[in-house]
């Protein structure tokens, strides 16, 4: 057996509504939103392709009985890089349109493609909870 890829990561949310709106504006799908809104499920997911970020509602991550998380995880602990299908300039425009500020970039970065040797152009922002979000655009 061997690891073949990444399936998901999880983060605690301080403002779940704001996170949903921000990531939806960038083109992500929101999974389990109806169940979360009904109060039946204390989490939802931000999804793209076959990967997702499980987002733990405060009522889950603040519960001392919930131990399936990093012991020091708090809102804003995430640092994510997503592949952007377009130019770095269009990624920057999407960030601004989603209500965030570009805090760095466009800048040349080595990403995870080709065993960590492929270069792309990245722009950075913070989501509503303060997680670092990098959008990297690879050349065609």
C-alpha positions as CSV (number, residue, x, y, z in Angstrom):
1,X,0.0,0.0,0.0
2,X,1.1,3.6,-0.6
3,X,-0.3,7.0,-0.3
4,X,-1.8,8.1,-3.6
5,X,-3.0,11.6,-2.9
6,X,-4.7,14.0,-0.6
7,X,-8.3,13.6,0.2
8,X,-9.2,16.3,2.6
9,X,-8.0,18.5,5.4
10,X,-10.0,20.1,8.2
11,X,-10.1,23.5,9.9
12,X,-12.1,25.1,12.6
13,X,-14.3,28.1,11.6
14,X,-14.8,31.3,13.5
15,X,-17.4,32.6,11.0
16,X,-18.8,29.8,9.0
17,X,-21.2,32.0,7.0
18,X,-18.4,34.3,5.9
19,X,-16.2,31.4,4.9
20,X,-19.0,29.9,2.8
21,X,-19.5,33.2,1.0
22,X,-15.9,33.8,0.3
23,X,-15.0,30.4,-1.0
24,X,-18.2,30.2,-3.0
25,X,-17.3,33.5,-4.7
26,X,-13.9,32.0,-5.7
27,X,-15.8,29.1,-7.4
28,X,-15.7,26.4,-4.7
29,X,-18.6,24.1,-4.1
30,X,-20.1,23.9,-0.6
31,X,-21.0,20.4,0.5
32,X,-23.4,19.6,3.4
33,X,-24.6,23.2,3.6
34,X,-28.2,22.2,4.0
35,X,-27.4,19.7,6.8
36,X,-25.2,22.3,8.5
37,X,-28.0,25.0,8.3
38,X,-30.5,22.5,9.7
39,X,-28.3,22.1,12.8
40,X,-28.1,18.3,12.2
41,X,-24.5,18.3,11.1
42,X,-21.8,20.5,12.8
43,X,-19.6,20.8,9.7
44,X,-19.7,21.5,6.0
45,X,-17.0,21.2,3.3
46,X,-15.4,23.5,0.8
47,X,-14.7,21.4,-2.2
48,X,-12.9,21.6,-5.5
49,X,-12.3,18.5,-7.7
50,X,-11.7,15.4,-5.6
51,X,-10.4,17.4,-2.6
52,X,-12.1,19.2,0.1
53,X,-11.6,21.2,3.3
54,X,-13.9,20.1,6.1
55,X,-15.0,23.1,8.1
56,X,-15.8,22.5,11.8
57,X,-18.4,24.7,13.2
58,X,-17.6,26.4,16.6
59,X,-20.1,24.2,18.3
60,X,-18.0,21.2,17.2
61,X,-14.4,22.4,17.7
62,X,-15.2,24.2,21.0
63,X,-16.7,21.0,22.4
64,X,-14.1,19.4,24.7
65,X,-15.4,15.9,23.8
66,X,-14.5,16.4,20.2
67,X,-10.9,15.2,20.0
68,X,-10.5,14.3,16.3
69,X,-8.7,17.6,15.5
70,X,-5.3,19.2,16.1
71,X,-5.1,20.0,19.8
72,X,-4.2,23.7,19.1
73,X,-6.4,24.2,16.0
74,X,-8.2,27.6,16.1
75,X,-9.7,29.7,13.3
76,X,-7.0,31.1,11.1
77,X,-4.7,28.1,11.4
78,X,-4.9,27.1,7.7
79,X,-2.4,27.8,5.0
80,X,-3.7,26.7,1.6
81,X,-2.5,26.8,-2.0
82,X,-5.1,26.2,-4.7
83,X,-4.4,25.8,-8.4
84,X,-6.1,28.6,-10.4
85,X,-7.2,27.9,-13.9
86,X,-6.3,31.3,-15.5
87,X,-3.7,34.0,-15.0
88,X,-2.4,35.3,-11.7
89,X,-4.0,38.6,-12.7
90,X,-7.5,37.0,-13.0
91,X,-6.9,35.3,-9.6
92,X,-6.1,38.6,-8.1
93,X,-9.3,40.1,-9.6
94,X,-11.3,37.1,-8.2
95,X,-9.9,37.7,-4.7
96,X,-10.9,41.3,-4.8
97,X,-14.3,40.4,-6.1
98,X,-14.7,37.9,-3.2
99,X,-14.2,40.8,-0.8
100,X,-10.6,40.1,0.2
101,X,-7.3,42.0,-0.4
102,X,-4.3,40.7,-2.3
103,X,-1.5,40.8,0.3
104,X,1.2,39.6,-2.0
105,X,1.8,38.8,-5.6
106,X,1.7,38.1,-8.4
107,X,5.0,36.4,-7.5
108,X,6.9,33.4,-9.0
109,X,6.6,30.3,-6.8
110,X,7.5,26.7,-7.1
111,X,4.4,24.7,-6.5
112,X,3.6,21.0,-6.0
113,X,3.3,19.9,-9.6
114,X,6.1,17.8,-11.2
115,X,7.3,16.6,-7.8
116,X,7.7,20.2,-6.6
117,X,9.7,21.5,-9.5
118,X,7.0,23.4,-11.5
119,X,6.9,27.2,-11.3
120,X,3.7,29.2,-11.3
121,X,2.6,32.7,-10.5
122,X,0.9,33.1,-7.1
123,X,-1.3,35.7,-5.4
124,X,-2.1,35.6,-1.7
125,X,-4.9,36.8,0.5
126,X,-6.6,35.9,3.8
127,X,-10.0,34.4,4.0
128,X,-12.6,35.8,6.5
129,X,-11.2,33.7,9.4
130,X,-7.6,34.8,8.6
131,X,-6.4,31.6,6.9
132,X,-3.7,32.2,4.3
133,X,-5.0,31.5,0.8
134,X,-2.6,31.2,-2.2
135,X,-3.9,30.9,-5.7
136,X,-1.2,29.6,-8.1
137,X,-1.5,29.8,-11.8
138,X,0.7,27.5,-13.9
139,X,1.6,28.3,-17.5
140,X,-0.3,26.2,-20.1
